[in-house]
Amino acid sequence: MKRADKVASPPGKPLMIYDGECNFCKFWVTRWQQTTAGRVDYIDSQNPKVAGQFPEIPREQFDTAVQFIETDGTVHSGAEAVFRSLTYSRSWRWTYWLYQHAPGFAPVTEFLYHLVAKHRTAASVLTRLLWGQEGALPSFVFSRALFLRLVGIIYLSAFVSLGTQILGLVGSHGILPAKNMMEAVHEQVAQGQIGWERYHLVPTLSWVSASDGFLQGLCWVGAALSVVLIIGFAPAPCLFLLWLIYLSLSVVCQEFLGFQWDVLLLETGFLAIFLSPLQLRLRTGNLEPPSRIARWLLWWLLFRLMFESGVVKLASGDLMWRHLTALNVHYETQPLPTWIGWYAHQAPAGFQKLSTVLMFFIELVVPFCIFGPRRVRFFACWSFIALQTFIFLTGNYCFFNFLAIALSLLLLDDAALRRLVPARFRRKCLMEDVIEIQETEDSEKHKTLPEITVPRGPLQQPGAARLNWSKWILVPVAAVVLLVSVPQVFGLLGWRAWPAWDLALYEWISPFRSVNSYGLFAVMTNPRFEIIVQGSDDGQMWKDYEFKYKPGELKRRPKFVAPHQPRLDWQMWFAALSAYQENPWFVNFCIRLLQGEPSVLKLMDRNPFPQRPPRYLRAAVYEYHFTNFKERRESGNWWKREYKGEYLPEISLK
């Protein structure tokens, strides 16, 4: 059979002719119809008009492949027809360039096309298995609105949590006063050691002031802006200011705001700026879909967060991870376990090994599903949420789990989220994003392709506000993020050859803490050491200071505290891993206790010297373990401990 290359009566608009009896064809043509947005007409080959207008094309040619007819009469067939039609799409024009110029691309795609054409039923089943029943392109308008509000809630919890502690941590009479740090930087400026680059090296609003009132003001302004973002007012300006304020506090809070979830919030908040629409109200009914570049950057962040967390555990060489025994000790050695973590610790070794295998599967394999078909992406979403939920139930990790879950929910499109929200909320906020199908009949037996229209809802509408970020901004941002983050991923895999210019770029943006590497618990901590701080009036009788959440009193049940993070309690866990000489902040903390500083004492649960500060202070190290069921029944204790020695020798203000 000779294939027709030209027709005598070309259509007035480019025309795609497909097999209307093939479910696989109908599914993908529905997507192409939306992608080409009215620039291409579509009709099924069973329509009697086709044979009458294009007698040059044999019936067998329609049965074996789609046909794409240009306005000059040129006929393209098979994979070439698909890629040629996509030149009328704004997003997929590059595919035809590959077909024409990339070596091997054309023959491979033609082979795959004809392979699918010979097995259409199997291809249709596989398509619906991976992409679902809906042929329409996914929309992420409501998904974006939900994600941005979740980011606002997380910012709110972070600012409120820090605002209640900041004076004791870095206030003028706190453990590490921010004003001391800023005075040291000002001295470097005065001596000419640094000039204007100081604002780049130390990016903080505390250049204005490092007073207690200013620091607390930053926290409460951040909390107020978070509420504005949750309401949905001016999302882009709010997100920028929230990022700037949290970055400013991260700089001056030093060790107390240097955790992985702090930099994760900064990176998420920074990328969320470019996901948000550039208008005053965050509505779902009249917005242009979010930028694909910004959405994929957040997906890439989620990939790095999960994948790097798995890689660092194996790359560290820790035998407990490699032998799948890490969870035997993790629940009792993590910084702030919950009472559910106590029960998880009692599980048999076989269950702990199986849990570790599942964790590695979710962290090392599932992240690649982020970039897969629709239902594969959903599998990644629910896998991540399941892992983060279990981590949340067994340990307190501030807002980390909530932030990871928010990033995971961004993998769900609007159609999936509609099934998760109540109908009343859906009608109010989504305005019933219902797809109406209008069919026109050319005869009693033959129909054209259904036209898909979206009257109201989160899918893009005619006249929707086109207020997204320009690609002239998004593309450079994406380039910088990828140029820095891709080598970080490969570096964890053993590749260390960073180009000099890429290393310089990384060093330049690193003060902004907005492109980071991730991975908690690369090396499992075992056993658990706890520092017990004691005070005395006479050097003979010693009384213990009790912290609010970290292990101390043996009978006290481990608490749930997330998303609040008791920053001092967390730092005490890290201090126990090294000597006090390596933790100058700990010595400052002890001095504040000897001074009876109220802002620092507010960080504690129990002050054994309510009338006046003690004359002497010391710290001892104990090894802590969870009790088992029998020990807890007999003693009522959640913990047991053994004295290991002196941590800080006896000190006094004199």
N, C-alpha and C positions, 0 to 999 in steps of 0.2 A: 504494500500500500504506500503510495506516495503522499507525503505530508504537505498540506497546503501552507504556503508561506505568505500569501496575500489574498485579500478578498476584494471583489469589485465594488461592493457597497459598504464602505466602512461606516461604523457608527459615529454619531455626533460627539460622543464622549467615550473614553476608553472603557472597554467592556470585558468582563470576566465571565466565561461560560463554564459551568461546573456540572457535575452529575447530581441532580436533585434527589436521586434515590440512594445516595451514599451518605450515611450519617457522619462519617469522618469528614467528608467534604463540607457538609452543611455546618458542622461545628466550626471549622477553621475559616470558612468564608464569612460566617457571622462576625468573627474577629477582624478579618481583613476589611469588611464593610465599615466597621467603626474606625479602623486605623486610617483608611483612606478618606474618611469623612466627606463623602459625597463627590469626590473627585473621580470615582470609578463607578460604573454601573455593574450590576451583577444579575445574572439570569441563569436558570437551570437549562440544561441541554434538552430536556424533555419538552420544553415549551415549543409549540408548532411554529412560532415566529422564527426560531433559530434556523431551522432547515430552510425556510423560505428566503431568509435574508442572506444566508451564507451557504449557498449550494456548493461552493468550492471545497468546503471542509467535509470529508467523509464521516459518516456516522461512527465508524470504528475509531476515528481520531478523538471524538467526544467521549467515547466509552473508556479510552485508555488514559486520558490525561485532561487536565483543565486547559482551556484555551484563552489566551488574552489577546484581544484585538485592539490595535491602536487606531487613532483617528485617521491615519494615512493608509489603513488597510493591512498593515503588517500583523502577522499572526505569530505569537509565541506559544510554546507548548511545554507542559511538564514543569520542572523546577524553574526553568527560565521564565515561564509565565508568572509564577509566584513572585520571583524576585523583581521582575519587571513591573508588576502591579504595585509592589511596595515602594517603587520610586515616587509614587504619588502620596506617600506617607511622609510626614515630617521627621519621623523618628527612625525609619528603617531603610532610608535610601542607600545607605552604605552597603547593604547586603548585595545589591546588584553590582556594585563596584567590585566586591569580592568575587562574584560570579564571573565577571569579565576579566579580572586581572590576577586574582590569587591562583597560583599554580595548584592544580588538582582539585580546586573547589568545585568547579562546574561538573566534572565527571563523577565526583563522589556524591554530590547532591542529586544529580540525575539518577544515579544508581539507587540511592536511598528512596527517591521519589517513586521510581518504578517498583521497588521492593514493597513499599507501602501500598501502591496501587493494586498489586497482586494479592495482598492480604488485608483488604479494607475492613473486614469484620473484626479481625484481631486488632488492627490499628484503632478502630473506633472504640473497642472495649478498653484498650490501654489508655487512650486519650481521656475517656470518662473516668477511668480509675485515677489518673494523675491530675487531671484538671477539674473534674467534677462535671455536673450536668449542664452548667451554665456556659454557653458559648460566648457570652458578652465579655468584653475586656473588664478586668477588675478595677474598681474605683477605690480610692483611699482618702476620700474627703472626710468622712466620719471617723475613719481610723486615725487620721491626723489630728482631728479635734479631740478625740479621746486621749491620744498620746500626749498632746500638749497640756491638757488639763492634768494628766497624771504627773507630768514633769513639774507642774505648778504645785501639786500636793506634796511631792517629794522635796522640792525647794522649801516649802512652808515648814515641813517637819525638820529639815536641816537647820534653818535659821532659828526656829523656836528652840530647838535642842541646844544650839550653840549659845543663843542669847541668854539662857538660864545659867550658863557656866563660864562665859567669856571673862568676866572680871576675876574669877578665881584662877583662870588659866593664864591670861595674858594682860590682865588689868594692871594698873600702876602699882598695885601691891600683890599681884598674882605671882604664879610660879615662874613664868618667863615673861616679864613685862614687855609688851610690844613697844613701848616708848624707848626702852633701852636699845632694842634692835634698831629702831629708826634713828636714834641719836648716834649710834655707831656708823650708820650709813651717811648721815649728815656730816659726821666728822671726816669720812673719806672724801666727801664732796668738797669740804672746806680745805682739805689738804691737797686737792687737785688730783686725787687718785682716779676719780671717775667724774665725768661731766654730764652732758645731757643723756648719755646712755643709761643713767641711773633709773630713769623711768621705764626703760626696757628691762634692765636687770632686776629691778625690784618693782614689778607692776602692781601697785596698790594705791588705793585712795587715801591711805594713811600718810601719804606725803602732806596732805592737808592738815591732819592731826592724828595723834595716837592716844588721845585722852580716853578716859573711861567712857565718858558720855558719847564720844564719836564712835567708839567701837560698838557700844550697845545700840547706838542709833543705826549703824549699818545693819545690824541683825534685825532690828524691828522694821526698818525700811524694806529690807529683803523680804520679811514676812508679809508686809503689806502688798508689795509688788506681786508676791506669789498668789495672794488672794485675788488681785486684779487679773492675773493670768488665768486662774481657775474660772473666774466669771467669764472670761473670753474677750476681754477688752484690750486692744492694742497689743497683740501677742508678740510681735517682733520687737518693738521697743522694750517691752517688759522682759523678754528673754535676754536681750543684750544687757540690760541693767542688772538682772539677776546674776548673769555670768560674771560681770565686772565686779559686783559686790562680793560674790563668793570667792573669786580669785583674790581680791584684796584681802579678805580675811584669811584665806589659805596661806598667803605670804607671811603675814604678821603673827599668825598662830603657830608657825613653825612645826615642831613635832606633833602638836596636838591636832593639826588638820592636814596631815600628810598620809592619810590612809588611801587604799586603792579606790574605795567608793567615793572619796572626795575628788580625786582626779577623774573618775568615771562620770561623776555628776558634772564636772566642768566640761568634759568632752561632749557628753550628751547635750548639755545645755547650749554649748557653742553650736553644734550641728543643728539643734532644734531651731535656732534663729533662722536658718535658711530653709527649714521645712515650713515655717509659719507663713501665712499670707500677709501681704503688706496692706492691710486695711484695719480699721478700728475695731470691728466686731468679728469674732470668730464664729461665723454661722456655717451650717452644713448645707443650706439649701441654695445658696447663690454664689458659691466660690468655684474658682478654677481648681482642677485637681492639683495636688501638691507636686512639686518638682520631682521628677524621677531621679535626678542626680542626688538631691538631698536625701530622698528616701533610701537610695542604695548606699549612701555614705553611712547612714544609721544602721542599715543591715550589715555593712562591712564592720562597723564597730561591734555589733553583737557577735558576729563571727569571730573577731579577734578576742573578745572577752571570753568566749567559751573555748575556742580552740587553743589559745595560749594558756588558759588555765589547765588544760590537759597536758599540753606539751611540757610545761615547766616541771610537772611532777615526774615525768619520765626522764627529762633532760638533766635533772638535778643529780641523778644517780642514787637517790634514796632507795635502799633495798626494801623498805617497808611498802613503798608504792609498787615496786616491781614484783614483790612477792604477794601483793594484794592483802597485806595485813595492816595497812595504815588505819583503817576504821576500827581496829581492835583498841586503839588508844585515842583516836581523834576526838571522840565525844567528851572525854574527861580532860583532855589537854588543850582544847580550844579555849580562847580567851574568856568568853562568858557563855558557858553552856546553859541550856534551859533544863527544867525538870523532865521534859520529854527526852532530852539528850541523855539523862541518867538511865531511863528505860532502854533507849537505843543501845547504850553501852552494854547492857545485860544480854543482848542478842547473841546467839551462838556464832562461833568463828565462821562456819559455813555461810551463814546469812551475811556476815560482814564482807566476806570475799565476793559473794554475788552482788552485793550493793556496790562494791568498788568496781567490779566489771561493768555494771550498768552505768556508773558515773563516768568511766572512761569512754564508754560507747557514746554517751550524750555529749561529752566534751570534745572528743576527737573525731567522731564520725558524723554525728547529727549536724554539726555546724555547716557542713557542705550542702545539706538539704535547704539551707536558707536561700540558695540561688537556684533551686530546682522548681519544678512545676507547682501549681497552686496547692494541691493536696499534700505534696511532699513538704512544702513550706509550712503548712498547717501542722504536720507531724513534728517538725522542728519546734514550732511554737509551743505545743502542748508538752513536748519532752522537756524543754527548758523550764517551763512553768512548774512541772512536776518536780524537777531537781531543785529549783529555787524554793519551792514550798517546803520540801523536806529539810533543806538547810535552815530555813526560817524556823521550823518547828523544833529543831535540835540545837540551835545556836543563835546568839544575838549578834547580827552583823549590820547594825545601824539601818540605813535605808538601802543597803546594797541589794538585797533580794527584791525589794519593791521596784528598784530602778531596772534591774535585769528583767523582771516580769513586764514592766512597761515597754522596754525595748522589744521583748518577745511578742507582745500584743500588736506591735506595729507590723508584724508579718501577716496579720489577718486583714483581709479586705472588707469593704463595707457589707457585702452580701453575707459574709460569715458573721460579722459583728451584729447584723440585724437579728440573727437568731439568738443572740446572747442577751439582748436588752429587752425590757418590757415593751409591750405594744404601745402603751401610752407615751412612754419616753420616745419611742420610735416615731410616732405620729407627730409629736411636738418638735423634735429636733431633726429628724430625717425627712419629715413630711412625706412619709410612705413612698420610699424610692421603689416604686413598682414599675416593672418593665411592661409596657403595653405592646402587643404584637398586632400589627395591622397587615392583613393579607389582601391582596387583590387577585382576582381570578381572571385569567385570560380565556379559560374554557372551564367546563365542568370537571375536567380531569387533570388539568395542568395548572400549577401555581408558580408564581415567581417567588423569589426569596423573601421571607418576612422582613418588613422594615421595622427596625428597633428605634423606638422613641422613648425618651425619658421625660415625662411631663414635669415632675418636681422631685428633687432628691439629691443625694450626694454625688451622682454622676454629673459630669460637666453638662451644663445647659447652654443653649444659645443665649448670648447676652450676659453670661456669667462674668463676674468681675475678674479681669485679667490682671491680678496684682501679685503675681509671684515674682521671686527674685530673677533678675536677668541672668542669662547664661554667661554673660561677660563677667559676672561675679562668681557664679557657681562653679564654672569650669576651673578658674585659678584656685579656688578653695579646695575643690576635689583633687586637683593636681598636687597641691602641697600636702594634703592629708595622705594621699597614696604614696607620694615620694618618701615620706617619713615612715609611715606605718608598714608598708610592704617589706622594706629591709628589716624592720623590727621582727616581723613574723619569721622571715628567713633566718634572721640571727638566732632565734630560739631553736631553729632546726639545724644549726651548726654553721651557717654561712656568715662570715664576719667581714667580707670584703666590701665595705661601704665606700663608694666613690667619695673623694674629698669634698666635692661640692654638696653632696647629699648629707654628709656629716656636718658640714657648716650650716646647712639649712636646719637640720635637727637641733643644733646648738642654739641657733637664733630663735626658734620658736619654743624651746623647752621652758623658758621662764613663764610662759602662759599656761602650761600644764594642760593643754587641750588636744594633744595627740600623744597617747601614752601606750605603754605595754602593760599587760595584765597577767595575773596568775598568783592566786593565794596558795599558801601552804605547799610551796615547792619541796620543802624538807619537813617531814613530820616531826613535831616537837614531842619528845618523850624522854624522861617523865615530866610531870607538871610540877614546877616550883612556884611557890607563892611567897611574897615578901610580907611579913607581918611587922608593922610599925608599932613600936611601944614607947610609952613615955613614963617618966618617974619624977617624983619630987625629991627623993632622997637617995636615988641610985640603988635602992634595995628592992622596993616593991614596984613592979612594972605593970602597967595597964595597956591593953591592946586598943589601938584605933580601929574602928570598924568602917570599911568602905561600903558604899551603897549596894553594889552589885557583884563585885568580884568575890571569890571564895574566901572565907575567913572563919566565922563561927561554923562549927561542924554540923549543927542541927538546922541551919538555915537552908530552906529549899531554894535551889537555883530558880531565878526569876526570868520572866519575859520582859524585855525592856525596849526592843526595836519597835519603831524606827529611831527612837532616842538613842544617842550614844553617849554614855558616861566616859568622857575622854580621858579623865584621870585613871579610872579603873582599867581602861585598855592599856594605857602607857605603863601601868604597874606590871601587866603581863609581859610586856617587852623588856622592862627593866630586869625582871627575874632571869632573863636569858643571858645577862652579862653583868659584870661588876659595876658597883656604883660609880667608880671612876669614869666609866664610859657613859654615864647618864648624869651629866651636870644638873639637869632639871630636877632629878630626884633629891639632890642635896639642897637645892633651892626650896623644894617642897618641904623638906624637913625643917629648914630654917623658918619657913612661914608657920609651921605648927608650933615651933618654939616661941614665935612671936604672938601666937594666938590670932593670926590674921582672919577676920570674919569671912571674907570672900572665899578663902581657901577652905575654911572649916565647913562652909555650906556645901562643898563638894563631898563631904564625908557623911556617913550615916550616923555614927556615934562618936561624940567627943568625950573621952573619959575624964577630961579636965574642964568642966563647964565654968568653974569659978575663976581660975587663972591658968595660964599655960604651964606645962611642966618645966622643970629645970633641966632635965636630961632627956635625950631621945636616942633610940637605937633601932636597928632593924635586923630581924632574923629571917632565915630561909627555911621553909618547910616543904617537904615533898607531899603533895596531895594526890589522893586517889578516890574515886567513887567507892562507896560501900556496895556490897551485893545485897540481894534480897534478905538473906539470913541476918547479916550484920545490921541492916536497917531495922528489921523487926525487933531485934534485941536491944539496940541502942537508940533508935530513932534518928540516927545520924545519916545525912546524905553524903558526908565526906569522912575520910579518915586521913590522918597526916602523921608525918615523922619528921622530927627536928633534924636539920642538916648542917646548921652552923650559922655563924654570924654573917650578915650581909653588910651592915653599916655599923662601925664601932660606936660606942657611946660618945655623944657630942652634946655640947651646950653652947649657948650664945657667948659665954665668956671664953 
